[in-house]
């Protein structure tokens, strides 16, 4: 997926072209809503809990990052604003735009769910890699555009409103739907073999099956190339053993349970996407912190 700064640049420009007075802090929130499940997944990994399997967590995350689930969270967040309808429009536009931009990238074993629960096919049009020059330009533009809108052209602020009990209750109910409803569709996502979980989970029947792995860590061990999956499981890769350690995406076929014959391999630039996303998330967090702690009449973006 494009990093957060690239999303902010492209989607900020798009949103302001459609609605010139759109509140910038809500634009930024809409830019990151589809990524929140992936951030939550990383937090769970960091905590190292054994309460849920890595496969089930991945499927839950895939479902929760779908367009429909993102729109539910948009509605929940909009209930906290003084203008729920207009804020929902901004959030929904940016969440949808985020997923469409993600679908344009090349992401083996990955993609976006735009039509779930009617279709569980991950969409991936494969036009460019996350490290492409196009994304680099969008990233530089994104940080410049963020600072420009925040300081030079903030627009009218829309204050948060949590005083209405009915609206707050609706927002919390929608948040509950967002958190719990993905559990209903985990099996559908696995049946569609999203992220090749169905192939991977059935470890005894892997031999001969096609596999793709997205942005996985790898390293050299005794002259062999070892890939570590998001589950922590390690695979021996055959056919491309001259690659340095880092992050790769792979397409190939299982020879044995833990041996993959590599057909295609792509090396990802170390730290570029994650670093740019962390900077973007930090800036959005600071923006929100500044805005919600200011009186409405003094608020900026």
C-alpha positions in Angstrom: 0.0 0.0 0.0 1.2 3.6 -0.5 2.6 5.0 2.7 0.6 7.4 4.9 2.3 10.5 3.6 1.5 9.5 0.0 -2.1 8.9 0.9 -2.3 12.3 2.6 -0.9 14.1 -0.4 -3.0 12.5 -3.0 -6.2 12.3 -1.0 -5.9 15.7 0.5 -5.6 17.2 -3.0 -8.6 15.1 -4.2 -10.8 16.0 -1.2 -10.0 19.7 -1.3 -10.8 19.7 -5.0 -14.3 18.3 -4.3 -14.9 20.1 -1.0 -12.6 23.1 -0.6 -13.6 23.7 3.0 -13.3 20.1 4.2 -11.7 19.9 7.6 -8.1 18.7 7.1 -7.9 16.7 10.4 -10.9 14.6 9.3 -9.3 14.2 5.8 -6.2 12.8 7.5 -8.2 10.5 9.7 -10.0 9.2 6.6 -6.6 8.5 5.1 -5.6 6.2 7.9 -8.9 4.4 8.8 -8.3 1.4 6.4 -4.8 1.0 7.9 -6.0 0.9 11.5 -6.6 -2.9 11.5 -3.0 -3.4 10.3 -1.7 -1.2 13.0 -3.7 -3.1 15.6 -2.3 -6.4 14.2 1.2 -5.1 14.7 0.3 -4.1 18.3 -1.0 -7.6 19.0 2.2 -9.2 17.5 4.3 -6.8 19.7 2.4 -8.0 22.8 3.1 -11.6 21.8 -0.2 -13.0 22.9 -1.1 -16.6 22.3 -4.8 -16.0 22.7 -5.4 -16.0 18.9 -3.6 -17.8 16.1 -1.6 -15.7 13.6 -3.7 -17.1 10.8 -7.0 -16.0 12.4 -5.6 -12.6 13.3 -4.5 -12.1 9.7 -8.0 -13.1 8.4 -9.7 -10.8 10.9 -7.5 -7.9 9.9 -8.2 -8.5 6.2 -11.9 -8.4 6.8 -11.7 -5.4 9.1 -9.7 -3.4 6.5 -12.5 -3.9 3.9 -14.4 -1.0 2.5 -17.6 -1.9 4.3 -15.9 -2.2 7.7 -14.1 1.0 7.1 -17.3 2.8 6.4 -18.8 1.5 9.7 -15.8 3.0 11.5 -16.3 6.2 9.5 -19.9 6.4 10.7 -18.8 5.7 14.3 -16.2 8.5 14.2 -18.6 11.0 12.5 -21.0 10.6 15.5 -18.4 12.5 17.6 -18.5 15.5 15.3 -20.9 18.4 15.4 -21.8 17.7 11.7 -22.1 13.9 11.4 -23.3 13.9 7.8 -20.6 16.1 6.3 -17.8 14.5 8.4 -19.0 11.0 7.3 -18.8 12.1 3.7 -15.2 13.3 4.2 -14.2 10.1 6.0 -16.0 7.8 3.6 -14.5 9.5 0.5 -11.0 9.2 1.9 -11.4 5.6 3.1 -12.6 4.6 -0.3 -9.9 6.5 -2.1 -7.3 4.9 0.2 -8.4 1.4 -0.8 -8.6 2.3 -4.5 -5.0 3.6 -4.3 -3.9 0.5 -2.5 -5.5 -1.7 -5.2 -3.4 0.0 -7.8 -0.1 -1.3 -6.3 1.6 -4.5 -7.0 1.1 -6.7 -3.8 1.6 -10.4 -4.2 -0.7 -12.4 -1.9 -2.4 -9.1 -0.9 -5.0 -6.6 -2.1 -8.2 -4.9 -1.0 -11.7 -6.0 -0.4 -14.0 -3.4 -2.0 -17.1 -5.5 -2.4 -17.2 -7.7 0.7 -19.3 -9.4 1.9 -20.6 -10.0 -1.6 -17.1 -10.8 -3.0 -14.1 -11.9 -1.0 -11.7 -11.6 -4.0 -8.7 -9.3 -3.1 -8.3 -6.7 -5.8 -4.8 -5.9 -6.9 -4.2 -4.3 -10.3 -0.4 -4.4 -10.0 0.5 -1.0 -11.6 3.5 -0.1 -9.5 5.5 -1.3 -6.4 5.4 0.6 -3.1 9.0 1.8 -3.6 8.4 3.1 -7.1 9.4 6.6 -8.2 5.8 7.6 -8.4 5.3 6.8 -4.7 8.5 8.6 -3.8 7.2 11.7 -5.5 3.8 11.4 -3.8 5.5 11.0 -0.5 7.5 14.2 -0.8 4.4 16.0 -2.0 2.4 14.6 0.9 4.6 16.0 3.6 4.7 19.4 1.9 1.0 19.4 1.3 0.3 18.4 4.9 2.4 21.3 6.3 0.9 23.7 3.7 -2.7 22.9 4.6 -2.1 22.8 8.3 -0.3 26.2 8.6 -1.1 28.2 5.5 -4.7 27.2 4.5 -6.3 25.4 7.4 -10.0 26.0 6.5 -12.8 26.1 9.0 -12.5 23.9 12.1 -15.3 21.5 13.0 -15.4 20.9 16.8 -15.9 17.5 18.3 -19.2 16.9 20.1 -19.7 14.2 22.7 -22.4 15.8 24.7 -25.4 14.2 23.1 -25.9 10.8 24.8 -28.0 9.3 21.9 -25.3 10.2 19.3 -22.5 8.9 21.5 -24.5 5.7 22.1 -24.9 5.2 18.3 -21.2 5.9 17.8 -20.2 3.3 20.4 -22.6 0.8 19.0 -21.1 1.2 15.5 -17.6 0.8 17.0 -18.8 -2.5 18.5 -20.0 -3.6 15.1 -16.7 -2.6 13.6 -14.8 -4.6 16.2 -17.0 -7.7 16.3 -18.5 -8.2 12.9 -15.3 -9.3 11.2 -15.5 -12.5 13.3 -18.6 -13.4 11.3 -16.7 -13.4 8.0 -13.3 -14.9 8.9 -14.3 -18.3 7.5 -15.4 -16.6 4.2 -12.1 -14.9 3.9 -10.2 -18.1 4.5 -12.4 -20.0 2.0 -11.4 -17.4 -0.6 -7.7 -18.2 0.4 -7.0 -14.6 1.2 -3.2 -14.1 1.8 -3.0 -17.9 1.0 -4.0 -18.7 4.6 -6.0 -21.8 3.5 -2.9 -23.2 1.8 -0.6 -22.3 4.7 -2.8 -23.5 7.5 -3.1 -27.0 5.9 0.6 -27.6 6.4 0.5 -31.3 5.6 -0.9 -30.7 2.1 1.3 -27.8 1.0 3.5 -29.8 -1.4 2.8 -28.9 -5.0 0.6 -25.9 -4.2 1.2 -22.4 -5.6 2.0 -19.7 -2.9 2.6 -16.0 -2.7 4.0 -14.2 0.3 3.8 -10.4 0.8 6.6 -8.3 2.4 8.2 -11.0 4.5 11.4 -10.9 6.4 14.3 -13.0 5.1 17.9 -13.7 5.9 20.9 -16.0 4.9 21.6 -19.1 7.0 24.5 -21.3 6.0 24.3 -20.1 2.4 20.6 -20.7 2.2 17.8 -18.1 1.9 15.3 -18.4 4.7 12.0 -16.5 4.7 10.1 -15.9 8.0 6.4 -15.7 7.6 4.1 -13.5 9.7 3.3 -16.6 11.8 7.0 -17.0 12.7 7.3 -20.1 10.6 10.4 -20.3 8.5 10.7 -21.5 4.9 13.7 -22.5 2.8 13.7 -20.7 -0.6 15.2 -22.4 -3.6 16.2 -20.7 -6.8 17.2 -17.3 -5.5 19.8 -17.7 -2.8 22.0 -14.7 -3.6 19.8 -12.1 -2.1 20.9 -10.1 0.9 18.8 -9.9 4.1 15.8 -7.6 4.2 12.2 -7.7 3.1 10.9 -9.5 0.0 7.7 -10.6 -1.7 7.7 -14.1 -3.3 5.8 -16.1 -5.8 6.5 -19.8 -6.1 5.4 -23.4 -5.3 5.8 -25.6 -2.3 8.2 -28.5 -2.9 7.7 -29.7 0.6 6.0 -28.5 3.7 8.7 -25.9 4.5 10.5 -25.6 1.1 9.4 -23.2 -1.6 10.7 -23.1 -5.2 10.8 -19.4 -6.0 9.4 -18.4 -9.4 9.5 -14.6 -8.8 11.1 -12.5 -6.0 10.9 -8.8 -5.3 13.2 -7.0 -2.9 11.6 -4.1 -1.0 13.5 -1.0 -0.1 14.4 -1.2 3.6 12.4 1.0 5.8 11.0 3.4 3.1 7.3 2.6 3.4 7.3 1.9 7.1 9.4 5.0 7.9 7.2 7.3 5.8 4.1 5.8 7.3 5.4 6.3 10.8 6.2 10.0 10.1 2.7 10.4 8.6 1.0 8.8 11.5 3.0 10.9 13.9 2.1 14.1 12.1 -1.6 13.2 12.1 -1.5 12.4 15.8 0.1 15.8 16.5 -2.4 17.5 14.3 -5.3 16.0 16.2 -3.8 16.6 19.6 -3.3 20.3 18.8 -6.7 20.7 17.3 -8.9 19.0 19.9 -7.1 20.8 22.7 -7.7 24.3 21.2 -11.0 26.2 21.6 -13.1 25.8 18.4 -12.7 29.4 17.4 -8.9 29.0 17.4 -8.6 25.6 15.8 -6.8 25.4 12.5 -6.9 22.5 10.1 
